[in-house]
Amino acid sequence: MTPQGFIALFPDLCTMRIVATVVNAREAARAAPLSPDLIEARIDLMDADPAAELASIRSAFRGPVILTIRSTAEGGRFGGDPAAWWECLRPLLRFGDLVDVEQQFSSFAPGIRRMGKGIIASRHFPDMPPAGELRRVERELRRYGDPKIVVSPRDERDLLDLLRFTLEAEKPISTGVLGDEYRFARAILPLFGSDLVYTHAGTPGAPGQFSLEEFRKVQALLGA
């Protein structure tokens, strides 16, 4: 079956939203003409003052902005504890519409939600957990936000398991892969029901990430 045929049979699954990850206002201005659905501001990767960058990012892009402070444990640069994470995030919340909240920081989710912000409840694995573990983590994440689960497949069987998990999971669900070997899965997962596709606008937020320009070409080829 062609990708177009799959989309025709399962239109409700193929509702991808494209996220452009940026680390400064220059990248946001580069991404804006390509019309991503959302921008992810990677605060942990910013070299300049985050408040100044975020103000400029909001000027460059009029759509929703995700605020992300990714921990070193899950592939980012933030090495502090939950209290330090909150201290960093709290004064910046006025610039965002959604917040990426790793499981270890989930105690702050109710307060973030009371401020009117959406929550992406995320977990990034350095390996491929068994299917039962994926389902358990999904349930835990869904208690405080819309789940985003990223894994590192070891082989094609792991990738098939991830596709099946994505297809069968309650929606919304966002899934992804880390690394270059199976980066093509980033383009396929939305066809199986993954909500958010993360791209970059100059600085990759994770290994194997497509640039926004690249993904727009892939999207056109798939007819998605």
Contacts in CASP RR format, 6 or more apart in sequence:
PFRMAT RR
TARGET T0000
AUTHOR 0000-0000-0000
METHOD contacts of the structure
MODEL  1
MTPQGFIALFPDLCTMRIVATVVNAREAARAAPLSPDLIEARIDLMDADP
AAELASIRSAFRGPVILTIRSTAEGGRFGGDPAAWWECLRPLLRFGDLVD
VEQQFSSFAPGIRRMGKGIIASRHFPDMPPAGELRRVERELRRYGDPKIV
VSPRDERDLLDLLRFTLEAEKPISTGVLGDEYRFARAILPLFGSDLVYTH
AGTPGAPGQFSLEEFRKVQALLGA
1 9 0 8 1.000
3 191 0 8 1.000
3 222 0 8 1.000
3 223 0 8 1.000
3 224 0 8 1.000
4 222 0 8 1.000
4 223 0 8 1.000
6 14 0 8 1.000
6 191 0 8 1.000
7 14 0 8 1.000
7 191 0 8 1.000
7 223 0 8 1.000
7 224 0 8 1.000
10 191 0 8 1.000
13 167 0 8 1.000
13 191 0 8 1.000
13 192 0 8 1.000
13 193 0 8 1.000
14 190 0 8 1.000
14 191 0 8 1.000
14 193 0 8 1.000
14 224 0 8 1.000
15 190 0 8 1.000
15 193 0 8 1.000
15 195 0 8 1.000
16 190 0 8 1.000
16 193 0 8 1.000
16 194 0 8 1.000
16 195 0 8 1.000
16 196 0 8 1.000
16 197 0 8 1.000
16 224 0 8 1.000
17 37 0 8 1.000
17 38 0 8 1.000
17 195 0 8 1.000
17 196 0 8 1.000
17 197 0 8 1.000
18 36 0 8 1.000
18 37 0 8 1.000
18 38 0 8 1.000
18 196 0 8 1.000
18 197 0 8 1.000
18 199 0 8 1.000
18 212 0 8 1.000
18 215 0 8 1.000
18 219 0 8 1.000
19 36 0 8 1.000
19 37 0 8 1.000
19 38 0 8 1.000
19 39 0 8 1.000
19 40 0 8 1.000
19 66 0 8 1.000
19 196 0 8 1.000
19 197 0 8 1.000
19 198 0 8 1.000
19 199 0 8 1.000
20 27 0 8 1.000
20 28 0 8 1.000
20 31 0 8 1.000
20 34 0 8 1.000
20 36 0 8 1.000
20 38 0 8 1.000
20 39 0 8 1.000
20 40 0 8 1.000
20 199 0 8 1.000
20 200 0 8 1.000
20 201 0 8 1.000
20 212 0 8 1.000
21 39 0 8 1.000
21 40 0 8 1.000
21 42 0 8 1.000
21 198 0 8 1.000
21 199 0 8 1.000
21 200 0 8 1.000
21 201 0 8 1.000
21 203 0 8 1.000
21 204 0 8 1.000
21 205 0 8 1.000
21 209 0 8 1.000
22 28 0 8 1.000
22 31 0 8 1.000
22 39 0 8 1.000
22 40 0 8 1.000
22 41 0 8 1.000
22 42 0 8 1.000
22 57 0 8 1.000
22 200 0 8 1.000
22 201 0 8 1.000
22 202 0 8 1.000
22 203 0 8 1.000
23 41 0 8 1.000
23 42 0 8 1.000
23 45 0 8 1.000
23 46 0 8 1.000
23 47 0 8 1.000
23 53 0 8 1.000
23 203 0 8 1.000
24 46 0 8 1.000
24 47 0 8 1.000
24 48 0 8 1.000
24 53 0 8 1.000
24 56 0 8 1.000
24 57 0 8 1.000
25 53 0 8 1.000
25 56 0 8 1.000
25 57 0 8 1.000
25 59 0 8 1.000
25 60 0 8 1.000
27 200 0 8 1.000
27 201 0 8 1.000
27 202 0 8 1.000
27 203 0 8 1.000
28 39 0 8 1.000
28 41 0 8 1.000
28 56 0 8 1.000
28 57 0 8 1.000
28 60 0 8 1.000
28 61 0 8 1.000
28 201 0 8 1.000
29 60 0 8 1.000
29 61 0 8 1.000
30 201 0 8 1.000
30 202 0 8 1.000
31 39 0 8 1.000
31 61 0 8 1.000
31 201 0 8 1.000
31 212 0 8 1.000
32 60 0 8 1.000
32 61 0 8 1.000
32 62 0 8 1.000
34 212 0 8 1.000
34 213 0 8 1.000
34 216 0 8 1.000
36 61 0 8 1.000
36 199 0 8 1.000
36 212 0 8 1.000
37 63 0 8 1.000
37 64 0 8 1.000
38 63 0 8 1.000
38 64 0 8 1.000
38 65 0 8 1.000
38 66 0 8 1.000
38 98 0 8 1.000
38 196 0 8 1.000
39 57 0 8 1.000
39 61 0 8 1.000
39 63 0 8 1.000
39 64 0 8 1.000
39 65 0 8 1.000
39 66 0 8 1.000
40 65 0 8 1.000
40 66 0 8 1.000
40 68 0 8 1.000
40 100 0 8 1.000
40 198 0 8 1.000
41 53 0 8 1.000
41 54 0 8 1.000
41 57 0 8 1.000
41 65 0 8 1.000
41 66 0 8 1.000
41 67 0 8 1.000
41 68 0 8 1.000
41 95 0 8 1.000
41 96 0 8 1.000
42 68 0 8 1.000
42 70 0 8 1.000
42 203 0 8 1.000
42 205 0 8 1.000
43 50 0 8 1.000
43 54 0 8 1.000
43 67 0 8 1.000
43 68 0 8 1.000
43 69 0 8 1.000
43 88 0 8 1.000
43 89 0 8 1.000
43 92 0 8 1.000
44 68 0 8 1.000
44 69 0 8 1.000
44 70 0 8 1.000
44 71 0 8 1.000
44 76 0 8 1.000
44 77 0 8 1.000
44 78 0 8 1.000
45 70 0 8 1.000
45 76 0 8 1.000
45 77 0 8 1.000
45 203 0 8 1.000
45 205 0 8 1.000
46 53 0 8 1.000
50 88 0 8 1.000
50 92 0 8 1.000
51 91 0 8 1.000
51 92 0 8 1.000
51 95 0 8 1.000
54 65 0 8 1.000
54 67 0 8 1.000
54 92 0 8 1.000
54 95 0 8 1.000
54 96 0 8 1.000
55 95 0 8 1.000
57 65 0 8 1.000
57 95 0 8 1.000
58 65 0 8 1.000
58 95 0 8 1.000
58 96 0 8 1.000
63 97 0 8 1.000
64 96 0 8 1.000
64 97 0 8 1.000
64 98 0 8 1.000
65 95 0 8 1.000
65 96 0 8 1.000
65 97 0 8 1.000
65 98 0 8 1.000
66 96 0 8 1.000
66 97 0 8 1.000
66 98 0 8 1.000
66 99 0 8 1.000
66 100 0 8 1.000
66 120 0 8 1.000
67 89 0 8 1.000
67 92 0 8 1.000
67 93 0 8 1.000
67 95 0 8 1.000
67 96 0 8 1.000
67 98 0 8 1.000
67 99 0 8 1.000
67 100 0 8 1.000
68 99 0 8 1.000
68 100 0 8 1.000
69 78 0 8 1.000
69 85 0 8 1.000
69 88 0 8 1.000
69 89 0 8 1.000
69 100 0 8 1.000
70 76 0 8 1.000
70 77 0 8 1.000
70 78 0 8 1.000
70 100 0 8 1.000
70 102 0 8 1.000
70 124 0 8 1.000
71 78 0 8 1.000
71 79 0 8 1.000
71 80 0 8 1.000
71 85 0 8 1.000
71 102 0 8 1.000
71 104 0 8 1.000
72 78 0 8 1.000
72 79 0 8 1.000
73 104 0 8 1.000
74 102 0 8 1.000
74 122 0 8 1.000
74 123 0 8 1.000
74 124 0 8 1.000
75 124 0 8 1.000
75 206 0 8 1.000
78 85 0 8 1.000
78 88 0 8 1.000
82 104 0 8 1.000
82 105 0 8 1.000
82 107 0 8 1.000
82 108 0 8 1.000
85 105 0 8 1.000
85 108 0 8 1.000
86 105 0 8 1.000
86 108 0 8 1.000
89 99 0 8 1.000
89 108 0 8 1.000
93 99 0 8 1.000
93 112 0 8 1.000
93 115 0 8 1.000
93 117 0 8 1.000
96 117 0 8 1.000
97 117 0 8 1.000
97 118 0 8 1.000
98 117 0 8 1.000
98 118 0 8 1.000
98 119 0 8 1.000
98 120 0 8 1.000
99 112 0 8 1.000
99 117 0 8 1.000
99 118 0 8 1.000
99 119 0 8 1.000
99 120 0 8 1.000
100 120 0 8 1.000
100 122 0 8 1.000
100 148 0 8 1.000
101 108 0 8 1.000
101 109 0 8 1.000
101 112 0 8 1.000
101 119 0 8 1.000
101 120 0 8 1.000
101 121 0 8 1.000
101 122 0 8 1.000
101 144 0 8 1.000
101 145 0 8 1.000
102 122 0 8 1.000
102 123 0 8 1.000
102 124 0 8 1.000
103 121 0 8 1.000
103 122 0 8 1.000
103 123 0 8 1.000
103 137 0 8 1.000
103 140 0 8 1.000
103 141 0 8 1.000
106 121 0 8 1.000
106 144 0 8 1.000
109 119 0 8 1.000
109 121 0 8 1.000
109 144 0 8 1.000
109 145 0 8 1.000
110 144 0 8 1.000
112 118 0 8 1.000
112 119 0 8 1.000
113 119 0 8 1.000
118 145 0 8 1.000
118 146 0 8 1.000
119 144 0 8 1.000
119 145 0 8 1.000
119 146 0 8 1.000
120 145 0 8 1.000
120 146 0 8 1.000
120 148 0 8 1.000
120 174 0 8 1.000
120 196 0 8 1.000
121 141 0 8 1.000
121 142 0 8 1.000
121 143 0 8 1.000
121 144 0 8 1.000
121 145 0 8 1.000
121 146 0 8 1.000
121 147 0 8 1.000
121 148 0 8 1.000
122 141 0 8 1.000
122 147 0 8 1.000
122 148 0 8 1.000
122 149 0 8 1.000
122 150 0 8 1.000
123 137 0 8 1.000
123 141 0 8 1.000
123 147 0 8 1.000
123 148 0 8 1.000
123 149 0 8 1.000
123 150 0 8 1.000
124 150 0 8 1.000
124 178 0 8 1.000
125 149 0 8 1.000
125 150 0 8 1.000
125 151 0 8 1.000
125 152 0 8 1.000
126 152 0 8 1.000
126 178 0 8 1.000
127 151 0 8 1.000
127 152 0 8 1.000
127 154 0 8 1.000
128 151 0 8 1.000
128 152 0 8 1.000
128 153 0 8 1.000
128 154 0 8 1.000
128 158 0 8 1.000
128 161 0 8 1.000
128 162 0 8 1.000
129 137 0 8 1.000
129 151 0 8 1.000
131 161 0 8 1.000
131 164 0 8 1.000
131 165 0 8 1.000
134 149 0 8 1.000
134 151 0 8 1.000
134 162 0 8 1.000
134 165 0 8 1.000
135 165 0 8 1.000
135 169 0 8 1.000
137 147 0 8 1.000
137 149 0 8 1.000
138 147 0 8 1.000
138 149 0 8 1.000
138 169 0 8 1.000
138 170 0 8 1.000
138 173 0 8 1.000
141 147 0 8 1.000
141 148 0 8 1.000
141 149 0 8 1.000
142 170 0 8 1.000
146 172 0 8 1.000
146 173 0 8 1.000
146 174 0 8 1.000
146 195 0 8 1.000
147 172 0 8 1.000
147 173 0 8 1.000
147 174 0 8 1.000
148 173 0 8 1.000
148 174 0 8 1.000
148 175 0 8 1.000
148 196 0 8 1.000
149 173 0 8 1.000
149 174 0 8 1.000
149 175 0 8 1.000
149 176 0 8 1.000
150 175 0 8 1.000
150 176 0 8 1.000
150 177 0 8 1.000
150 178 0 8 1.000
150 206 0 8 1.000
151 158 0 8 1.000
151 162 0 8 1.000
151 175 0 8 1.000
151 176 0 8 1.000
151 177 0 8 1.000
151 178 0 8 1.000
152 177 0 8 1.000
152 178 0 8 1.000
152 179 0 8 1.000
153 159 0 8 1.000
153 162 0 8 1.000
153 177 0 8 1.000
153 181 0 8 1.000
153 182 0 8 1.000
153 185 0 8 1.000
159 177 0 8 1.000
159 182 0 8 1.000
159 185 0 8 1.000
162 175 0 8 1.000
162 176 0 8 1.000
162 177 0 8 1.000
162 185 0 8 1.000
162 189 0 8 1.000
163 185 0 8 1.000
163 188 0 8 1.000
163 189 0 8 1.000
163 192 0 8 1.000
165 175 0 8 1.000
166 173 0 8 1.000
166 175 0 8 1.000
166 189 0 8 1.000
166 192 0 8 1.000
166 193 0 8 1.000
166 194 0 8 1.000
167 192 0 8 1.000
167 193 0 8 1.000
169 175 0 8 1.000
171 193 0 8 1.000
171 195 0 8 1.000
172 195 0 8 1.000
173 193 0 8 1.000
173 194 0 8 1.000
173 195 0 8 1.000
174 194 0 8 1.000
174 195 0 8 1.000
174 196 0 8 1.000
175 189 0 8 1.000
175 194 0 8 1.000
176 185 0 8 1.000
176 186 0 8 1.000
176 189 0 8 1.000
176 194 0 8 1.000
176 198 0 8 1.000
177 183 0 8 1.000
177 185 0 8 1.000
177 186 0 8 1.000
177 189 0 8 1.000
178 206 0 8 1.000
178 207 0 8 1.000
178 208 0 8 1.000
179 206 0 8 1.000
179 207 0 8 1.000
179 208 0 8 1.000
180 207 0 8 1.000
180 208 0 8 1.000
183 208 0 8 1.000
183 209 0 8 1.000
183 210 0 8 1.000
186 197 0 8 1.000
186 198 0 8 1.000
186 208 0 8 1.000
186 209 0 8 1.000
186 210 0 8 1.000
186 215 0 8 1.000
187 197 0 8 1.000
187 210 0 8 1.000
187 215 0 8 1.000
187 218 0 8 1.000
187 219 0 8 1.000
187 222 0 8 1.000
189 197 0 8 1.000
190 197 0 8 1.000
190 224 0 8 1.000
191 222 0 8 1.000
191 224 0 8 1.000
197 215 0 8 1.000
198 205 0 8 1.000
198 206 0 8 1.000
198 209 0 8 1.000
199 209 0 8 1.000
199 210 0 8 1.000
199 211 0 8 1.000
199 212 0 8 1.000
199 214 0 8 1.000
199 215 0 8 1.000
200 209 0 8 1.000
200 210 0 8 1.000
200 211 0 8 1.000
200 212 0 8 1.000
201 211 0 8 1.000
201 212 0 8 1.000
202 211 0 8 1.000
210 218 0 8 1.000
END
